[in-house]
């Protein structure tokens, strides 16, 4: 099953923001700190939206979990852990388990 539109949009926006941020000059912070702050804010806004994306399938749930553990670096704080548990319980309930 494919991603729902809102879930897919949040994940795609996060990936685009990450790719854009990573394409910026490495010295942007020292050359133009104001621009760096704007770009950092955009990145964190997209990251937050992706963290709050609501999966409706196990495939989306795994994608969200992968997003939160990007590159093997676990970024799951207490709030994200609680949301993941709520999502898992909701998906299980939808399956009648």
Secondary structure, 3 states (H helix, E strand, C coil): CCCCHHHHHHHHHHHHHHHHHHHCCCCHHHHCHHHHHHHHHHHHHHHHHHHCCCCCCHHHHHHHHHHHCHHHCCCCCHHHHHHHHHHHHHHHHHCCC
